Amino acid sequence: MKTLKNLTSAALLAVALLFGSTAFAQQGPGEGRAKLTLEERVQAQTSRFQKQLDLTPDQTTKVQAIILASAQEIDKMRAAGKPNREAMVALNQKRTDDIKAILTPAQKEKFEQQQNSMRERAGNGQSQAPGPEKAKKDGKKKKGGAETEG
């Protein structure tokens, strides 16, 4: 179960990085994404997709509408308090599926490669020791801060 939570967290982080990194890149020193309006965030993400995937004008319009609807839902969840993780994951998956639905096969392949690359980078950035599930798989248990054969 903990592995599933970690995978879900990594996937959510990867999607957030995928859709949010451009907003940070376009800011000057000392400025963050929090200073961008909803429309600016949507425009930055749409622009990045347009460039990376070579979207047609029609595709760009559709992607922008998908991103806007998703961003509005995320903002509503955040405004209501602590967002429900499962709802956020489902929303991010729906956005991904909706975007894939309007891409050509070549664009879809490039999009998936970019997502996988983000997931790998997010996974490699974790510096935490393996949890009990991972330790059991490796045949070891943690006892008193030291690993022992189990």
Summary of the structure (lengths in Angstrom):
residues: 150
radius of gyration: 18.6
end to end distance: 20.6
largest distance: 60.2
contacts: 370
relative contact order: 0.12
helix: 73%
strand: 5%
